[in-house]
Amino acid sequence: MRKFLLIFALLVTTVFVFAQTPKKGGVLYDYWTADRMIFDPQEDTYLQTYAMARLLFSTLVRYKGETLELEPELLVKMPEVSQDGLVYTFELKKGIKFHDGKTELTSDDVKFTIERMLSPKGRGASKWLFEPILGAAAFMKGESTSLEGFKKIDNYKFQIILEKPYAPFLQNLAVPAASIFSEKLVMAAGDSWKLKPVGTGPFRLKSHTPNTEIVFERNPYYFEAGLPYLDGVVYRIIPDSTVALMEFEAGTLDVVTIPVLEYERIKKTGKYNIIEKEALNTYYFIMNLSDPKWSNPLLRKAMALAINKQEMAQSLYGPRATVAKSFVTPGIPGAYQLGEGPAYDYNPEEAKKIVAQLGNIGKVTAWQSGGDTLSDANIIIQAMAKEVGIDLEIIPVERAAYRQARNEGKIPATYANWWADIPDPDNYIGVFFGKGNQMSSGYNNKEIQEMIEKARIEVDPQKREQMYKQIEYKIIREDIAVIPLFHLKYLLATQKNVHGVIAHPTGITLYLYAYKQ
Amino acid sequence: MIQYIVRRLIFSIPVVIGVTLITFILLNVVPGDPVLEMVGKYADPQTVNQIREQLGLNDPLVIQYLRFVFNAARGDLGKSFKTGLPVSKMIADAFPTTLKLALSAYLVAIILGVSVGIISAVKQYSFFDHSMMIVALAGISAPVFWVAVIAQLIFGLKLGWFPISGYYSVKHMILPAIVLGTRFAASIARYTRSALLDVIRQDYIRTARAKGLSERAVIFIHALKNAMIPVVTILGMQLSGLLTGSILTESVFAIPGLGRLSVWALSERDYPLVQGVVLFTAVIYILGNLIVDISYAFLNPRIRLQ
C-alpha cells in the first residue's frame, strides 16, 4: 500500500511539474474590437498599437512581469544615474538583431529613434517621453539638427543628459511609444514603415488583413534565449464584444475580456482561467474651474457629496470596479489615500443643505464624449445630482469635437477616465492640474502648479511621494477640482490550456511568457 | 437607348459634385480636428500644426476642395491620412467583400422573397399567407444586429453549423448572407404579393384563365412578368442599399467590407478616405438606379423612354 501511495505521489508530482513547464509551440488567438491599421507606436498612441508594439519592438527598460518595477530589456543592466539626477549612462546588450536577422542594434539606433520622435518634420505623437532631454526643445523647433543631450560613447554605450532632473524619466523609456527602431530599416522602408514594421521584439509581423486579422509569428532571432514560447499570436478584429465572447466559448479565441454582465456566468462555469488585475486608471467627474458656474467651490462640493460612488461603480461595472480613494491609482507611490472612504463620501443630506445655501443656480452643464444618447454613467450622475437639487444637463458631443474642446480647456464638466501611461503621480496630477491645463480642469492655482513643478524634479523618492500626497490633498479635499469615482480591474478569461499571460496594470496584455499546454 | 444612358450619365455629374461638396462642407463644418484624432491624448499644438501643414489642412477650404475634385477627376482619390495608402486601393480592397456579401444576401432575398410572395398571393388569406406576412412584418421590424446575434448564438455557438464571425471562407459568408438577405426578403415578399394580387385581378388574366390555361401558366407566363415591374424597382434600389448599407451586418459578423471601412474613416476623421468612400457610394447608387430604369424599360415597353 505504501509503495502504491509513493508511486501515486510521484505521478502527481510529475504531472504537476510538467503542467507548470512552459511548452513550446502553438498559436494564440486574441482579438481587438477595432483595427488601428498602422504599427508605428510613435505615431499612434492607442492601447492596441501599444500592445502590438510589445510584440514587435523592445524598449530600453521594461516592467518586470506583472509588477511596476523596471528591469533592463535591451540593456545589459539598469542605467547608472549621476548624483544630480541629470546624466544617465546606458549599455546595450551586444548582438541584438532586428527581425531581418542581419541588422544589429547599436547606440545610433537609439539616437535615431529619439530624434525621429522629436523631429519637427515627423509625426511623433509622444514627444513628452523625450522632452526632458537636454536640447529637446531646440531640436523640436528645428533650431538644431542633433539632440544635444544624447552622447554616443561607442556602438553599445551612450549617455542621455537631462535638462533638469526628472524622476520618472526611466518610466518614460518603458512606454511602448519609446520602442527602439532601426535607423537603416526605417530609412529603407520610408512611408511604408508604419505598415511594415521591423523590430527586435519577440514576434514579427507575418500578415495584416485590414479589419480581419493581424498575424504575428515568432522572431527566430529574438535575443532572449528560449523565448517566446508561442509560435505565433493572431489578433482577430471582432467589433462586437458579445460576439467575441461567443467565439471564446466556441473555443476559437484563447483570450477574452469578460463583459461585466457575463462575469458571474463565465466564472461559474469553471471552464476557464480568470485573470483579475488592478490596472492604472481612474474614472472621474471633473468640473472646469474656469466655468462661470462650476467655479463655485460649494457647487463642486455638493456634486462630490451627491454621487454615490459605491452604487455607481457596482451598477456600472460590478466586480470590475473598486471605489476610488484617490485620483492617482492606488499602488503608485504618491497616491493619496483618503482614509477608509472615497474623497467626499456620499452624503446627500449635506449636499442638499449646500444646494439650499447656493440658492437658485439654474441649470449646470456637462459634456459627454460621443454617442447620441446619454451613457449609463451619465444618466446615473444626472439622477444623483437631481436627487440633491442640482439640475445637471449633459450634452453628448461628437468624439473629435469633444477632444478638440478638451484640449482648448472648453469643456464645462465631464465624466471621463484616465489610463495612465506610466506609474507615476505626475502622469495624473501634472497632466490634469499642472501648467497648461490640457484636460479642461480650468485649474489655475499658482501655488499648486509650482509644487507640481518641484515634485516633478525631486530626486528623493520619499520626499517626492509626500509632495504628491500634499498636492492631491489640496486638489481633491480643498479645491474639489475633480471627483475620483472608481478604478477598473482587468477582467480576462483564457482557455484552460493557456498559461503565462500577463495582464499588466498599464492595460497591455503581454504574451512574451505565454504558452499553450 | 444608348443616348438615354449617356444622357443619364451626364446628368449624374452634378449629383456627384453636389454629394462631394456637401460631404466636404459637413466634414469641415463639424468641429473636431483630424490631427487631434491622430496624435492621441498628448497633443502639443506644435506637432498638431506640423502635421496639419504636411496634410495640406492649413490651405484655404476652396483650395482643398478644388484639389480633391481635380485629382478625383484624374482618378486619384488621394492618400489616407492614417495609413498613407491610396484611398482607391483601400476601397478596392474592401469593396469586393461587400459585393460578395451583398450579392449572396440578394440571392437569398430574391429566392425567398419572390417565392413566398407568389405563394402568398396565389393562396391569398390561407394559413400560409397569414403566417408568412406576419413573419415578413417581423423580419422588417426586427433590428438587424439582434437577428444577427440570435443567429450567431443558435447556428454558430449552440449548433456549430457555421462560423460565428470573421471572413475566411465561403462558409463564413452563409450566416451573414442569410441574416441580411432575409431582412430584404421580407419586404420583397410583401411587394411581390401585393403586385401579383393587383395583376391577377386584371381582365387579361381572366381572359387567360377563360382560354383554359393552367393556373401555373397563368401565373408564371402572364401575371408574373407584369407583377415584377414594381418589384424590380425595389430590387434595384435594394441592391444599392445592400452594397452600401450593410454596416451593421459587417460589424456584427466582423466582415471587412466597405461599411466597416467608412465607419473607421469617419471615426478617425480620415478626410480623404471619407470623401473617397462617399464618392464611390454615390456612383454606385447612380449606377444602381440607372440599371433599374433600364431593366424597367425592358420589362414594360410602354414606359420605354425616348
Interface residues (C-beta under 8 A of the other chain):
Chain A: A34 D35 M37 I38 E43 D44 T45 Y46 P120 K121 R123 G124 A125 S126 K127 W128 M140 K141 D191 S192 K194 L195 T209 P210 N211 T212 E213 R236 I237 I238 P239 D240 T242 V243 M246 E247 E249 A250 T252 E398 R399 A400 A401 Y402 R403 Q404 A405 N407 Q438
Chain B: V30 P31 G32 D33 P34 L36 E37 M38 V39 G40 K41 Y42 A43 D44 Q46 T47 Q50 I51 Q54 K82 T83 G84 L85 M90 D93 A94 F145 V149 Q152 L153 G156 L157 G160 P163 I164 S165 G166 Y167 Y168 S251 V252 F253 A254 P256 R260 L261 W264 S267 R269
